[in-house]
Amino acid sequence: MKLFTNVFNLQHKIMYLRKILIAVALLGLLGMAVFAYFVYQNIFAPNTAFQNKEAHVYIPTNASFNEVMEEVRPLLKNETTFERVAKRKGYVDNIKAGHYLLQKGMNNNEIINTIRSKNIPIQVKFNNQERLEELAGHIAKQIEPDSITLLETFREAEFLQSSNYSEETAIGMYVPNTYEFYWNTTAEDFRERMATEFQRFWNTSRKEKAKALDMTPLEVISLAAIVQKETAKVDERPRVAGVYVNRIRLGMPLQADPTVIYAKKRMDNDFNQVIKRVLYRDLTIDSPYNTYKYRGVPPGPITMPDISSIDAVLNYEHHDYLYFVADVTNFGYHKFAKTLTQHNQNKAAYVRWLSQQGVNR
């Protein structure tokens, strides 16, 4: 009987111990579940609040973690878990400037890995700016440096002198196109890249064509800027360029109205004014940009010409035309003339049309 009692007690203790072990195991599993849930919620749960497929994040140079939070906060469902994981992964002490692309449904781990190491280039575009001020303002909308910093860099005396540019010719260095840059590119790096692109653009073939015209690349660009302003029709630009090449070779002044408009804007220090009609009194403006008073190309480009305008000068159309005026029967194009008499007839028709339209300035 005593033996039976001892066996019973042992079994009871074993069952009790088993219950304890099961309880401990269950508590462990519960703890693990809670921990797993915590890890999932903090690290692996989707934490984006935007509805688009992707969102752009721009982190400035030398940004603090607070500044990063200001940038990403509107994009997050739970900023607390993001901040917790960012600190855990050491991101707060290793912030990288740049442009980053977040995908909808990313978790905190993916977001942090993205903004730490996946700086994505952007496409920087520019064309047809008249002055360095406008170029700086346009570029400042696309990369990190502000317009003042960019303009100061573009005008830096040491750079201009070492590169054989002046403030008048410097805008000719920036060949209009689409370029790939990192958003956090510095103003100096942008300028140096453009200097490199200028040299790449002026390859052996283009240099030889410029030499055949007895012009430097910058002089070609100055002439191309006039062609750019004269016609928006790409297919007509080689013909317009041919007129100016003929005039230069004959020693005639270019007498290009766009240069007079540019001279007036410089004189008035007002590049926002709109001038649709050049008046006779404008032709007397004493400016090296006024090609009615001064022969040859202006001292610098009156605008940033497209590549098509530059190549139009280098590959100008060979003909005998010396004059042209807007064709009111085929808007956008021009009537060309070989003689002054013929040109005056064409011009008279154009002036009558302007008056009929009420264009006095």
KAWO-V868347 format. One record per pair of residues at least 24 apart in sequence whose C-alpha atoms are under 7 Angstrom apart, sorted by the first residue. I is the first residue (numbers start at 0). J is the second residue. D is the distance in whole Angstrom. If there is no record, write none. Layout:
i=[I I]
j=[J J]
d=[D D]
This chain:
i=[41 41 41 42 42 42 42 43 43 43 44 45 45 45 46 46 46 46 46 46 46 47 47 47 47 47 47 48 48 48 49 49 51 52 52 53 53 53 53 54 54 54 55 55 55 56 56 56 57 57 57 58 58 58 59 59 60 60 64 81 85 96 97 97 97 98 119 120 120 120 120 121 121 121 121 122 122 122 122 123 123 123 123 124 124 124 125 125 126 126 126 126 127 127 127 127 128 128 129 129 129 130 130 131 142 142 142 143 143 143 144 144 148 149 152 152 153 167 167 168 168 170 171 171 171 171 172 173 175 175 208 209 218 219 219 220 220 220 221 221 221 221 221 222 223 223 223 223 224 224 224 224 224 225 225 226 227 227 228 229 230 231 232 232 233 236 236 237 237 237 237 237 238 238 240 240 240 241 241 241 241 242 242 242 245 246 247 251 252 252 252 252 252 253 253 253 253 254 254 255 258 258 258 258 259 259 261 262 262 262 274 275 276 276 277 325]
j=[80 84 107 84 106 107 108 106 107 108 106 104 105 106 75 76 77 104 105 106 107 74 75 76 103 104 105 74 75 76 74 103 103 102 103 100 101 102 103 100 101 102 99 100 101 98 99 100 97 98 99 96 97 98 96 97 96 183 91 107 111 183 181 182 183 182 181 179 180 181 182 179 180 181 182 177 178 179 180 177 178 179 180 176 177 178 175 176 175 176 303 305 302 303 304 305 302 303 301 302 303 170 302 170 182 183 184 182 183 184 185 186 186 186 186 187 190 298 299 299 300 303 217 220 300 303 197 197 305 306 313 313 296 309 312 300 304 309 296 297 299 300 301 296 304 308 309 312 300 301 302 303 304 257 301 308 304 308 257 257 331 331 331 332 307 308 311 311 312 314 315 316 315 316 311 312 315 315 316 317 318 320 321 322 321 321 295 294 290 291 293 294 295 290 291 294 295 290 291 290 288 289 290 301 288 289 301 286 288 289 360 360 359 360 360 349]
d=[5 7 7 7 6 5 5 5 7 7 5 5 5 4 6 5 6 6 6 5 6 6 5 6 6 6 6 5 5 5 6 7 7 6 5 7 5 4 6 6 5 7 6 5 6 6 5 6 6 5 6 5 5 7 5 7 5 7 6 6 7 6 7 6 5 6 7 6 5 4 7 6 6 6 6 6 6 5 6 6 5 6 7 6 4 6 6 6 5 7 6 7 6 4 6 7 6 5 6 4 6 7 7 6 5 6 7 6 5 7 6 6 7 5 6 6 7 7 5 5 6 7 6 6 7 7 6 7 6 7 6 6 7 7 7 6 7 6 6 7 6 4 7 6 6 5 5 6 6 6 5 6 5 7 7 6 6 6 6 7 7 7 7 7 7 6 6 4 6 7 4 5 6 5 6 5 5 5 5 6 7 6 5 7 7 6 6 7 6 6 7 4 6 6 7 7 7 5 4 6 6 5 6 7 7 5 6 6 6 6 6 6 7 5 7 7]
